[in-house]
């Protein structure tokens, strides 16, 4: 939650970022000069610590003792200075060891050209489907890039061939001469830098199986549970997952002027970005809102909004005023899936299951993993497999599964499920396959070039991630000391 503090002059101000009295999200998003300065510093010096301090005004003289020694608790517990030392080390000691041959050694990092191609997939100036196809068609044989491209295309699904919205679901690239500039998405820019710095060109399968349909390329993720010390910084300052232009446009499209519930909104970054995207349209209705609902269980250094509804999500949905969210879209970013004995989720899937029961609307969007690494996912299945197994009988049908910008070592996607009238009488879809329609399809316009066979589903691994990235399945978090022989930073 945001804090209200009293300055030395007696003024009461809202503190959106612990350690800064002057960072205001709505103003920062419009500060083009600071944005350019931060991107230049990242590109020229890889000075993440200074870039974070500059963007969030952490150089201010703030009387908060813990501000300069803030410990970021997420997948690890680190300080900003420690993370900068880890960045300075580069790829030494396997710090950039994201890929390996199955059963073999780590692979050399991909070339920067392949990394840039991966980043471009999610840039507003490209059409994601076309960029993905180019990512594959221009890849060298047996390269990491080809493995990633084939994998991402096999997972991508857009129901444009049978859904009432048709080709509107295929989001076009933005026009250079557009009179309405897109909102600033600083998380995307910091993420793009991290891909270049950490030598990451996209997710690959976590194991090599016959279902992957690529017998010549056995590249897999080196350690599906591994990440980098940068991630806790990103989580605290921006959130758990990067919203792409395509994902924000799809959520806006599916809302049809209805309000959106960002359930488990965390620090509110997705709410912040959605509100900006909704405001771009002249057709947006005044009553269309994005409600950020969170039980305030997790701690964040930065809050992007100041109107989070602190409440138990299930109780809030069931309240008479909300009527189960009947006329609203439900968004779940990193939903708590829990596990037996988990303080967060209770019985495995308990929170998600009760939330599904409480929701009376027709559109659910979920942001989470779409591989089997167990990161923010169920122990035994991915989100689409869970919906197929437990909610197909209630008419839920997958209509979208698109990859999101994924942090090094991770693999994230946006799923959208609908039921009833939202499907326009096509509740079973053109292929009659229920919720878990095949990946690798985008109407009739975008299919993997080298694959005609439907991609298979993978079983999920153990463990689950909480809203703030705290691992619920791998024991207690521990303080991490980054042991590198460099200066104090």
C-alpha positions as CSV (number, residue, x, y, z in Angstrom):
1,X,0.0,0.0,0.0
2,X,1.1,3.6,-0.6
3,X,2.3,5.5,2.5
4,X,1.4,9.1,3.5
5,X,4.3,10.8,5.2
6,X,5.0,14.2,6.6
7,X,8.0,16.2,5.2
8,X,10.3,18.4,7.1
9,X,8.2,21.4,6.1
10,X,5.1,19.8,7.5
11,X,3.5,18.9,4.1
12,X,1.7,15.6,3.8
13,X,2.7,13.7,0.7
14,X,1.9,10.3,-0.8
15,X,5.0,8.0,-1.0
16,X,4.6,5.6,-3.9
17,X,8.2,4.3,-3.6
18,X,9.9,3.7,-0.3
19,X,12.8,6.0,-0.3
20,X,11.4,8.7,-2.6
21,X,9.0,11.6,-1.9
22,X,8.9,12.8,-5.5
23,X,8.2,9.6,-7.5
24,X,4.6,9.8,-8.9
25,X,3.8,7.1,-11.4
26,X,1.5,9.2,-13.6
27,X,4.1,11.9,-13.8
28,X,7.1,9.6,-14.3
29,X,5.3,7.9,-17.2
30,X,5.2,11.2,-19.0
31,X,8.8,12.2,-18.2
32,X,10.4,11.5,-21.6
33,X,13.7,13.1,-20.7
34,X,14.3,10.9,-17.6
35,X,13.2,7.9,-19.6
36,X,15.8,8.6,-22.3
37,X,18.5,9.2,-19.7
38,X,17.7,5.9,-18.0
39,X,17.7,3.9,-21.2
40,X,21.0,5.5,-22.3
41,X,22.7,4.7,-19.0
42,X,21.5,1.1,-19.2
43,X,22.7,0.7,-22.8
44,X,26.1,2.4,-22.3
45,X,27.1,1.2,-18.8
46,X,24.7,-1.5,-17.7
47,X,24.4,0.5,-14.5
48,X,21.1,-0.9,-13.3
49,X,21.4,0.5,-9.8
50,X,21.7,4.1,-11.0
51,X,19.0,3.6,-13.6
52,X,16.6,2.4,-10.8
53,X,17.6,5.2,-8.5
54,X,17.1,7.7,-11.3
55,X,13.7,6.4,-12.6
56,X,12.3,6.1,-9.1
57,X,13.9,9.3,-7.7
58,X,15.8,7.4,-5.0
59,X,18.5,10.0,-4.8
60,X,16.1,12.2,-2.9
61,X,16.9,13.1,0.7
62,X,14.3,11.0,2.5
63,X,14.3,10.4,6.2
64,X,13.6,6.7,5.9
65,X,16.5,4.8,7.5
66,X,15.8,1.5,5.6
67,X,15.5,3.2,2.2
68,X,19.2,2.9,1.2
69,X,19.6,-0.6,2.6
70,X,16.3,-2.0,1.3
71,X,16.2,-5.7,1.1
72,X,14.2,-7.1,-1.9
73,X,12.5,-10.3,-0.9
74,X,11.4,-12.5,-3.7
75,X,13.0,-15.6,-5.2
76,X,16.0,-14.5,-3.1
77,X,16.8,-11.7,-0.6
78,X,19.1,-9.1,-2.1
79,X,20.1,-5.4,-2.0
80,X,20.4,-3.2,-5.0
81,X,24.2,-2.9,-4.6
82,X,24.5,-6.7,-4.5
83,X,22.5,-7.0,-7.7
84,X,24.7,-4.4,-9.4
85,X,27.8,-6.5,-8.5
86,X,26.1,-9.5,-10.0
87,X,25.4,-7.6,-13.2
88,X,29.0,-6.4,-13.4
89,X,30.2,-10.0,-13.2
90,X,28.4,-10.8,-16.5
91,X,28.3,-14.4,-17.6
92,X,31.1,-15.6,-15.3
93,X,30.5,-18.6,-13.0
94,X,27.5,-19.7,-15.2
95,X,25.5,-16.5,-14.3
96,X,24.2,-16.5,-17.9
97,X,23.9,-20.3,-18.3
98,X,20.2,-20.4,-19.4
99,X,20.5,-23.1,-22.1
100,X,22.1,-26.6,-22.4
101,X,21.8,-29.7,-24.4
102,X,19.6,-32.2,-22.6
103,X,21.9,-34.4,-20.6
104,X,24.9,-32.3,-21.6
105,X,26.8,-29.1,-20.9
106,X,25.8,-25.5,-21.0
107,X,25.6,-23.9,-24.4
108,X,27.4,-20.7,-25.4
109,X,25.0,-17.7,-25.3
110,X,23.1,-16.8,-28.4
111,X,24.3,-13.9,-30.6
112,X,23.0,-10.5,-29.9
113,X,21.1,-10.4,-33.2
114,X,19.0,-13.3,-32.1
115,X,18.3,-11.6,-28.8
116,X,17.2,-8.4,-30.6
117,X,14.9,-10.5,-32.8
118,X,13.3,-12.0,-29.7
119,X,12.8,-8.6,-28.1
120,X,11.2,-7.3,-31.3
121,X,8.4,-9.9,-31.1
122,X,6.8,-7.9,-28.3
123,X,7.5,-4.4,-29.5
124,X,4.4,-2.4,-30.4
125,X,5.9,-1.6,-33.8
126,X,5.8,-5.2,-34.9
127,X,2.8,-7.5,-35.4
128,X,3.5,-10.3,-32.9
129,X,2.4,-13.2,-35.2
130,X,4.6,-12.0,-38.1
131,X,7.6,-11.3,-35.8
132,X,7.3,-14.8,-34.3
133,X,7.3,-16.3,-37.8
134,X,10.4,-14.3,-38.8
135,X,12.0,-15.3,-35.5
136,X,11.8,-18.9,-36.7
137,X,12.3,-18.6,-40.4
138,X,15.5,-16.5,-40.1
139,X,17.0,-18.8,-37.4
140,X,20.0,-21.0,-38.1
141,X,19.6,-24.7,-37.9
142,X,20.0,-26.3,-34.5
143,X,20.3,-22.8,-32.9
144,X,18.9,-21.7,-29.6
145,X,16.8,-19.2,-31.5
146,X,15.2,-21.9,-33.7
147,X,14.4,-24.0,-30.6
148,X,12.8,-21.0,-28.9
149,X,10.9,-19.9,-32.0
150,X,9.5,-23.4,-32.6
151,X,8.5,-23.7,-29.0
152,X,6.7,-20.4,-28.8
153,X,4.9,-20.9,-32.1
154,X,3.7,-24.3,-30.9
155,X,2.2,-22.7,-27.8
156,X,0.6,-19.7,-29.4
157,X,-3.1,-19.9,-30.0
158,X,-5.6,-17.3,-31.2
159,X,-9.2,-18.5,-31.9
160,X,-9.6,-16.0,-34.8
161,X,-11.1,-18.6,-37.1
162,X,-14.2,-19.3,-35.0
163,X,-14.5,-16.6,-32.3
164,X,-17.1,-13.8,-32.8
165,X,-14.3,-11.2,-32.7
166,X,-12.6,-12.9,-35.6
167,X,-9.5,-11.2,-36.9
168,X,-9.8,-8.4,-34.4
169,X,-8.0,-10.9,-32.1
170,X,-4.9,-10.5,-34.3
171,X,-3.4,-7.3,-32.9
172,X,-1.7,-5.2,-35.7
173,X,1.5,-3.2,-35.2
174,X,1.2,0.4,-34.3
175,X,1.4,3.0,-37.0
176,X,4.4,5.3,-37.1
177,X,2.2,8.3,-37.9
178,X,-0.3,7.6,-35.2
179,X,-1.6,10.8,-33.6
180,X,-2.2,9.1,-30.3
181,X,1.1,8.0,-28.8
182,X,1.1,4.8,-26.8
183,X,1.5,5.0,-23.0
184,X,5.0,4.5,-21.7
185,X,5.7,1.0,-20.5
186,X,9.0,1.3,-18.5
187,X,8.9,-2.4,-17.4
188,X,9.2,-3.5,-21.1
189,X,12.3,-1.2,-21.6
190,X,14.0,-2.5,-18.4
191,X,13.1,-6.1,-19.4
192,X,14.6,-5.5,-23.0
193,X,17.8,-4.4,-21.4
194,X,17.9,-7.4,-19.2
195,X,17.6,-9.7,-22.2
196,X,20.6,-8.1,-23.8
197,X,22.6,-8.0,-20.6
198,X,21.8,-11.6,-19.5
199,X,22.1,-13.0,-23.0
200,X,18.6,-14.4,-23.2
201,X,16.7,-15.0,-26.4
202,X,13.5,-16.6,-25.2
203,X,12.2,-19.7,-23.5
204,X,12.8,-23.2,-24.7
205,X,11.3,-26.5,-23.5
206,X,12.3,-27.8,-20.1
207,X,12.8,-31.3,-21.5
208,X,13.2,-32.9,-24.9
209,X,10.3,-35.3,-25.7
210,X,8.8,-36.7,-28.9
211,X,6.0,-34.2,-28.5
212,X,8.4,-31.3,-29.2
213,X,8.7,-32.5,-32.8
214,X,12.3,-31.3,-33.1
215,X,14.5,-34.3,-32.9
216,X,17.6,-32.6,-34.2
217,X,17.5,-29.8,-31.6
218,X,17.8,-30.9,-27.9
219,X,18.3,-27.5,-26.4
220,X,16.5,-27.2,-23.0
221,X,16.4,-24.8,-20.1
222,X,19.5,-25.4,-18.0
223,X,17.7,-25.1,-14.8
224,X,13.9,-24.4,-14.9
225,X,14.0,-23.1,-11.3
226,X,16.9,-20.8,-11.8
227,X,16.8,-17.0,-12.4
228,X,19.0,-14.0,-11.9
229,X,19.3,-11.6,-9.0
230,X,17.9,-8.8,-11.2
231,X,14.4,-10.4,-10.9
232,X,13.6,-9.4,-7.3
233,X,14.4,-5.8,-8.3
234,X,12.1,-5.9,-11.2
235,X,9.3,-7.6,-9.2
236,X,9.4,-5.0,-6.4
237,X,9.6,-2.0,-8.8
238,X,7.3,-3.2,-11.6
239,X,5.6,-6.5,-10.8
240,X,5.7,-10.2,-11.4
241,X,5.2,-10.2,-15.2
242,X,5.7,-7.8,-18.1
243,X,2.6,-6.6,-19.9
244,X,3.1,-6.5,-23.6
245,X,1.3,-4.3,-26.1
246,X,-0.5,-7.3,-27.5
247,X,-1.7,-8.5,-24.1
248,X,-3.0,-5.1,-23.1
249,X,-4.8,-4.7,-26.4
250,X,-6.4,-8.1,-26.1
251,X,-7.6,-7.4,-22.6
252,X,-9.0,-4.1,-23.8
253,X,-10.7,-5.9,-26.7
254,X,-12.3,-8.6,-24.5
255,X,-13.6,-6.1,-22.0
256,X,-16.1,-4.6,-24.6
257,X,-16.4,-1.5,-22.5
258,X,-16.9,-3.5,-19.3
259,X,-14.8,-3.0,-16.2
260,X,-11.9,-5.3,-15.4
261,X,-11.0,-6.8,-12.0
262,X,-7.3,-7.1,-11.4
263,X,-7.6,-9.7,-8.7
264,X,-4.5,-10.1,-6.6
265,X,-3.2,-6.8,-8.1
266,X,0.0,-6.7,-6.2
267,X,1.7,-3.3,-6.7
268,X,-0.8,-2.4,-9.4
269,X,1.4,-2.2,-12.5
270,X,-1.0,-4.1,-14.7
271,X,-3.8,-1.9,-13.4
272,X,-1.8,1.2,-14.2
273,X,-1.0,0.1,-17.7
274,X,-4.6,-1.1,-18.4
275,X,-6.1,2.2,-17.3
276,X,-3.8,4.0,-19.7
277,X,-4.6,1.7,-22.6
278,X,-8.4,2.0,-21.9
279,X,-8.1,5.8,-21.9
280,X,-6.7,5.7,-25.4
281,X,-10.0,4.9,-27.0
282,X,-12.6,7.5,-27.6
283,X,-15.2,4.8,-27.2
284,X,-14.2,4.0,-23.7
285,X,-17.2,4.5,-21.4
286,X,-16.8,6.7,-18.3
287,X,-18.1,3.9,-16.1
288,X,-15.5,1.4,-17.4
289,X,-12.9,0.9,-14.7
290,X,-10.1,-1.3,-13.6
291,X,-10.6,-2.4,-10.0
292,X,-7.4,-3.5,-8.2
293,X,-8.2,-6.0,-5.5
294,X,-5.5,-7.4,-3.2
295,X,-5.4,-8.8,0.3
296,X,-2.2,-6.8,1.0
297,X,-0.4,-10.1,1.8
298,X,2.8,-9.2,0.0
299,X,5.3,-6.3,0.4
300,X,6.3,-4.1,-2.5
301,X,8.8,-1.3,-2.6
302,X,6.8,0.6,-5.3
303,X,3.1,1.0,-5.7
304,X,1.8,2.2,-9.1
305,X,-1.7,3.1,-7.9
306,X,-3.2,4.5,-4.7
307,X,-6.7,3.0,-4.8
308,X,-6.1,-0.7,-4.2
309,X,-9.2,-2.3,-2.6
310,X,-7.7,-4.2,0.3
311,X,-10.0,-7.3,0.6
312,X,-10.2,-11.0,0.3
313,X,-10.9,-11.5,-3.4
314,X,-13.5,-14.3,-3.0
315,X,-15.5,-12.4,-0.4
316,X,-15.3,-9.2,-2.5
317,X,-16.7,-11.0,-5.6
318,X,-19.5,-12.6,-3.5
319,X,-20.6,-9.3,-2.0
320,X,-24.0,-8.1,-3.1
321,X,-22.5,-4.9,-4.7
322,X,-20.3,-6.9,-7.1
323,X,-22.7,-9.7,-7.9
324,X,-19.9,-12.1,-8.7
325,X,-18.4,-9.8,-11.3
326,X,-21.1,-10.8,-13.6
327,X,-20.6,-7.8,-16.0
328,X,-16.8,-7.6,-15.6
329,X,-13.7,-9.3,-16.9
330,X,-11.6,-11.2,-14.3
331,X,-7.8,-10.8,-14.6
332,X,-5.4,-13.0,-12.5
333,X,-1.7,-12.1,-12.7
334,X,0.3,-14.9,-11.0
335,X,-2.7,-16.4,-9.3
336,X,-2.0,-18.2,-6.0
337,X,-2.4,-21.9,-6.7
338,X,-1.0,-22.9,-3.3
339,X,-0.3,-26.4,-2.2
340,X,-1.1,-28.7,0.7
341,X,-0.1,-26.9,3.9
342,X,0.5,-23.6,2.1
343,X,-0.5,-20.6,4.0
344,X,-1.3,-18.8,0.8
345,X,-3.4,-21.3,-1.1
346,X,-4.4,-24.0,1.4
347,X,-5.4,-27.2,-0.5
348,X,-3.7,-27.2,-3.9
349,X,-5.7,-24.9,-6.2
350,X,-8.0,-24.0,-3.4
351,X,-8.0,-20.2,-3.9
352,X,-8.3,-20.5,-7.7
353,X,-11.1,-23.0,-7.4
354,X,-13.1,-20.9,-5.0
355,X,-12.5,-17.8,-7.1
356,X,-13.8,-19.6,-10.2
357,X,-16.9,-20.6,-8.2
358,X,-17.5,-17.1,-7.1
359,X,-17.1,-15.5,-10.5
360,X,-20.3,-15.1,-12.5
361,X,-18.9,-13.4,-15.6
362,X,-17.9,-14.9,-18.9
363,X,-14.2,-13.9,-19.4
364,X,-11.2,-14.8,-17.4
365,X,-7.6,-13.8,-18.3
366,X,-4.7,-15.5,-16.5
367,X,-1.0,-14.5,-16.6
368,X,1.4,-17.3,-15.6
369,X,3.8,-19.9,-16.8
370,X,3.0,-22.1,-19.8
371,X,5.6,-24.7,-19.3
372,X,6.1,-27.4,-16.6
373,X,8.6,-25.6,-14.4
374,X,6.1,-25.2,-11.6
375,X,6.8,-21.4,-11.5
376,X,3.5,-19.7,-10.6
377,X,1.7,-22.8,-11.7
378,X,0.0,-25.9,-10.4
379,X,2.0,-28.9,-9.4
380,X,0.5,-31.3,-11.9
381,X,-0.7,-29.2,-14.9
382,X,-0.6,-25.9,-16.7
383,X,-3.4,-23.4,-16.5
384,X,-5.2,-24.5,-19.7
385,X,-5.0,-28.1,-18.6
386,X,-6.4,-27.2,-15.2
387,X,-9.3,-25.4,-16.9
388,X,-9.9,-28.4,-19.2
389,X,-9.9,-30.8,-16.3
390,X,-12.0,-28.9,-13.8
391,X,-14.1,-26.3,-15.7
392,X,-14.8,-27.7,-19.1
393,X,-18.2,-28.9,-17.9
394,X,-19.1,-25.3,-17.0
395,X,-18.6,-24.3,-20.6
396,X,-15.2,-22.6,-20.3
397,X,-13.2,-22.5,-23.5
398,X,-9.7,-21.3,-24.2
399,X,-9.7,-18.5,-26.8
400,X,-6.2,-17.0,-26.5
401,X,-2.8,-18.2,-25.4
402,X,0.0,-15.8,-26.3
403,X,3.6,-15.6,-25.0
404,X,4.6,-12.6,-22.9
405,X,8.0,-11.0,-22.5
406,X,9.7,-13.6,-20.3
407,X,12.5,-12.8,-17.9
408,X,15.7,-14.9,-18.3
409,X,15.0,-18.5,-17.3
410,X,11.2,-18.0,-17.2
411,X,8.4,-18.7,-19.6
412,X,5.2,-16.6,-19.3
413,X,2.0,-16.3,-21.2
414,X,-1.4,-14.7,-21.2
415,X,-4.4,-17.1,-21.3
416,X,-7.9,-16.0,-21.9
417,X,-10.9,-18.3,-21.3
418,X,-14.6,-17.5,-22.1
419,X,-18.0,-19.2,-21.8
420,X,-21.6,-18.6,-22.8
421,X,-22.7,-15.8,-25.0
422,X,-19.1,-14.5,-25.2
423,X,-18.4,-17.4,-27.6
424,X,-21.2,-16.4,-29.9
425,X,-22.8,-19.9,-30.0
426,X,-19.4,-21.5,-30.7
427,X,-19.0,-23.0,-27.2
428,X,-17.3,-26.1,-28.5
429,X,-15.2,-24.2,-31.0
430,X,-14.7,-25.2,-34.6
431,X,-12.6,-28.2,-33.6
432,X,-14.9,-29.2,-30.7
433,X,-12.0,-29.7,-28.4
434,X,-13.2,-27.9,-25.3
435,X,-11.0,-25.6,-23.3
436,X,-7.6,-27.0,-24.2
437,X,-7.5,-26.2,-27.9
438,X,-4.3,-26.9,-29.6
439,X,-1.4,-24.4,-29.6
440,X,0.4,-23.2,-32.7
441,X,-2.7,-21.8,-34.4
442,X,-3.8,-18.3,-35.2
443,X,-7.0,-18.7,-37.2
444,X,-5.7,-19.5,-40.6
445,X,-3.0,-16.9,-40.7
446,X,-0.1,-18.0,-38.5
447,X,1.1,-21.5,-38.1
448,X,4.6,-22.9,-37.3
449,X,6.3,-23.4,-40.6
450,X,7.9,-26.8,-39.9
451,X,5.0,-28.3,-37.9
452,X,1.6,-29.6,-38.9
453,X,1.1,-31.9,-35.9
454,X,-0.6,-30.5,-32.9
455,X,1.7,-29.6,-30.0
456,X,1.4,-31.6,-26.9
457,X,0.8,-30.5,-23.3
458,X,3.4,-30.8,-20.6
459,X,2.9,-31.8,-17.0
460,X,3.7,-29.1,-14.5
461,X,6.6,-29.4,-12.1
462,X,6.5,-29.0,-8.3
463,X,6.3,-25.8,-6.4
464,X,4.4,-22.6,-6.8
465,X,5.2,-18.9,-6.7
466,X,3.3,-16.4,-4.5
467,X,2.3,-13.0,-5.7
468,X,5.6,-11.4,-4.6
469,X,7.6,-14.3,-6.0
470,X,8.1,-16.1,-2.7
471,X,8.4,-19.8,-3.3
472,X,5.7,-21.9,-1.7
473,X,7.1,-25.2,-2.6
474,X,10.8,-25.1,-2.2
475,X,11.3,-24.3,1.5
476,X,12.1,-21.0,3.2
477,X,13.8,-18.1,1.4
478,X,17.3,-17.3,2.4
479,X,19.5,-14.2,2.4
480,X,21.7,-14.3,-0.6
481,X,25.3,-13.0,-0.6
482,X,26.5,-12.4,-4.1
483,X,30.1,-13.5,-3.9
484,X,32.1,-11.6,-6.5
485,X,35.5,-10.1,-6.4
486,X,34.7,-6.5,-7.4
487,X,34.4,-3.2,-5.7
488,X,31.6,-2.3,-3.3
489,X,29.5,-0.6,-6.0
